[in-house]
Amino acid sequence: MIDEYNHNRRSKYLIKLHFVFAVKYRKRLLTESLNDDMLQIMSEIAKQKGFKIDTIQSDVDHLHVLVDISPSFSAFEMAHQLKQISTYRIYKKYRIELKKHFWKENTFWSDGYFVCSTGNASTETIRKYIETQG
């Protein structure tokens, strides 16, 4: 399946970023209702901030998110918003349970994250295309 390009007044683009967020200390907390609520929270954040979650999937201690963004967003900004807002919202609902695991501060995600850019073509395909130009 070929992804449709997005566009605005001055540009046409397809920017997909694959993020991986790990739960702090790799705690196995993304289970049952907390996991369902976290996936819902991530979807709500995307809608409110104006980007699209293409795919989202969790394991018990980390979360994979494939987002479709415009050129006006940066990977840092995206990660920061998703992690900060989701932590705040998940604590509103699960404060008592989470304080058993993170008693010192209101945290949920590890400090770092993984991000990889992708599109609808492989790096090798793009490399070959560029090499054949001109």
VOPAGU-2260 file (C-alpha; in pm, 1 decimal, decimal comma):
REM VOPAGU-2260
SITE   aa  ch    i         X         Y         Z
SITE  MET   A    0       0,0       0,0       0,0
SITE  ILE   A    1     140,9     339,3     -97,8
SITE  ASP   A    2      80,0     619,4     149,2
SITE  GLU   A    3     -87,6     932,2      22,6
SITE  TYR   A    4     120,7    1245,6      41,9
SITE  ASN   A    5       1,6    1526,2     265,4
SITE  HIS   A    6       8,1    1884,7     152,3
SITE  ASN   A    7     -45,6    2238,8     262,9
SITE  ARG   A    8     -25,2    2566,5      72,0
SITE  ARG   A    9     347,2    2549,4      10,1
SITE  SER   A   10     460,5    2190,9      41,3
SITE  LYS   A   11     381,8    1829,2     -26,0
SITE  TYR   A   12     520,1    1580,3     223,3
SITE  LEU   A   13     515,2    1236,1     379,3
SITE  ILE   A   14     692,7    1233,5     713,2
SITE  LYS   A   15     651,5     928,8     931,6
SITE  LEU   A   16     838,7     884,8    1256,7
SITE  HIS   A   17     864,2     561,7    1453,0
SITE  PHE   A   18     896,6     627,2    1826,1
SITE  VAL   A   19     965,3     381,8    2106,4
SITE  PHE   A   20     900,2     499,1    2461,8
SITE  ALA   A   21    1010,4     278,7    2750,8
SITE  VAL   A   22     839,8     277,6    3088,5
SITE  LYS   A   23    1074,9     411,5    3357,8
SITE  TYR   A   24    1290,5     132,1    3503,2
SITE  ARG   A   25    1126,2     -96,8    3243,8
SITE  LYS   A   26     839,6    -155,7    3485,3
SITE  ARG   A   27     582,3    -389,6    3334,7
SITE  LEU   A   28     288,8    -149,6    3372,6
SITE  LEU   A   29     134,4    -139,6    3023,9
SITE  THR   A   30    -121,4    -408,0    3095,3
SITE  GLU   A   31    -498,0    -431,2    3127,2
SITE  SER   A   32    -692,1    -108,5    3175,6
SITE  LEU   A   33    -384,0     112,6    3226,3
SITE  ASN   A   34    -258,2       4,5    2883,0
SITE  ASP   A   35    -596,0      65,4    2719,4
SITE  ASP   A   36    -614,5     409,6    2876,5
SITE  MET   A   37    -258,6     496,1    2771,1
SITE  LEU   A   38    -335,3     406,5    2407,9
SITE  GLN   A   39    -649,5     619,4    2424,0
SITE  ILE   A   40    -458,5     909,1    2581,1
SITE  MET   A   41    -194,9     896,4    2305,8
SITE  SER   A   42    -468,0     906,7    2040,2
SITE  GLU   A   43    -634,1    1204,8    2210,0
SITE  ILE   A   44    -303,1    1394,0    2229,7
SITE  ALA   A   45    -242,5    1338,0    1859,9
SITE  LYS   A   46    -585,8    1468,8    1770,2
SITE  GLN   A   47    -547,5    1775,2    1992,8
SITE  LYS   A   48    -196,8    1859,5    1869,2
SITE  GLY   A   49    -273,2    1812,9    1501,0
SITE  PHE   A   50     -81,3    1503,6    1399,4
SITE  LYS   A   51    -193,4    1152,9    1309,4
SITE  ILE   A   52    -102,2     827,0    1477,0
SITE  ASP   A   53     -66,6     574,8    1197,3
SITE  THR   A   54      -5,3     273,3    1421,8
SITE  ILE   A   55      32,7     225,8    1795,2
SITE  GLN   A   56     116,7     -91,4    1984,7
SITE  SER   A   57     240,2    -162,4    2333,6
SITE  ASP   A   58     434,3    -433,0    2505,6
SITE  VAL   A   59     424,7    -455,1    2883,3
SITE  ASP   A   60     720,9    -220,2    2932,5
SITE  HIS   A   61     736,9      -5,9    2618,4
SITE  LEU   A   62     523,0     155,7    2351,3
SITE  HIS   A   63     571,0     179,4    1971,5
SITE  VAL   A   64     407,2     472,5    1792,6
SITE  LEU   A   65     420,8     546,0    1419,9
SITE  VAL   A   66     315,8     905,5    1360,9
SITE  ASP   A   67     244,7    1098,8    1044,0
SITE  ILE   A   68     353,0    1459,6    1096,6
SITE  SER   A   69     385,3    1786,5     908,7
SITE  PRO   A   70     720,7    1958,8     853,6
SITE  SER   A   71     632,7    2210,8    1125,0
SITE  PHE   A   72     684,9    1947,0    1398,8
SITE  SER   A   73    1019,7    1817,0    1520,0
SITE  ALA   A   74    1090,0    1471,0    1657,4
SITE  PHE   A   75    1191,3    1624,9    1989,7
SITE  GLU   A   76     871,5    1827,6    2013,4
SITE  MET   A   77     660,8    1523,2    1929,1
SITE  ALA   A   78     830,6    1299,2    2187,1
SITE  HIS   A   79     815,0    1569,9    2452,5
SITE  GLN   A   80     443,5    1632,9    2402,5
SITE  LEU   A   81     347,4    1265,5    2389,5
SITE  LYS   A   82     547,6    1173,3    2699,5
SITE  GLN   A   83     472,8    1479,5    2912,1
SITE  ILE   A   84     100,3    1501,4    2847,9
SITE  SER   A   85      42,5    1125,2    2870,1
SITE  THR   A   86     225,1    1111,0    3205,1
SITE  TYR   A   87       9,9    1391,3    3344,9
SITE  ARG   A   88    -313,3    1230,8    3223,7
SITE  ILE   A   89    -230,7     875,8    3333,4
SITE  TYR   A   90    -148,5    1004,6    3683,4
SITE  LYS   A   91    -489,5    1171,6    3703,2
SITE  LYS   A   92    -648,2     827,5    3675,6
SITE  TYR   A   93    -392,8     588,3    3831,1
SITE  ARG   A   94    -213,6     799,0    4092,1
SITE  ILE   A   95    -247,4     547,3    4377,6
SITE  GLU   A   96    -125,5     252,9    4170,7
SITE  LEU   A   97     160,7     446,0    4008,8
SITE  LYS   A   98     284,2     589,4    4340,5
SITE  LYS   A   99     359,3     229,5    4446,8
SITE  HIS   A  100     614,5     212,6    4163,5
SITE  PHE   A  101     735,3     573,3    4139,5
SITE  TRP   A  102     711,9     703,4    4494,6
SITE  LYS   A  103     967,1     982,6    4454,3
SITE  GLU   A  104     821,8    1174,1    4158,0
SITE  ASN   A  105     534,5    1171,9    3910,8
SITE  THR   A  106     705,3     992,2    3627,0
SITE  PHE   A  107     604,1     720,8    3385,3
SITE  TRP   A  108     842,1     718,4    3087,3
SITE  SER   A  109    1220,3     678,3    3079,4
SITE  ASP   A  110    1407,2     999,4    3003,8
SITE  GLY   A  111    1517,3     897,2    2654,6
SITE  TYR   A  112    1338,1     761,7    2350,9
SITE  PHE   A  113    1406,3     599,4    2015,8
SITE  VAL   A  114    1299,2     769,4    1694,1
SITE  CYS   A  115    1352,9     667,3    1334,6
SITE  SER   A  116    1228,3     846,2    1025,9
SITE  THR   A  117    1052,7     648,0     758,5
SITE  GLY   A  118     841,2     703,4     453,8
SITE  ASN   A  119     689,6     476,0     196,8
SITE  ALA   A  120    1027,7     380,3      47,3
SITE  SER   A  121    1335,1     208,1     185,3
SITE  THR   A  122    1664,2     391,3     228,8
SITE  GLU   A  123    1813,8     182,7     -51,6
SITE  THR   A  124    1531,5     280,0    -288,5
SITE  ILE   A  125    1583,1     647,9    -211,2
SITE  ARG   A  126    1961,2     614,1    -245,9
SITE  LYS   A  127    1923,4     452,8    -590,6
SITE  TYR   A  128    1677,0     721,1    -698,8
SITE  ILE   A  129    1914,2    1000,0    -597,5
SITE  GLU   A  130    2211,1     831,7    -767,0
SITE  THR   A  131    2021,3     808,7   -1099,0
SITE  GLN   A  132    1925,5    1177,5   -1103,6
SITE  GLY   A  133    2107,7    1434,2   -1317,9
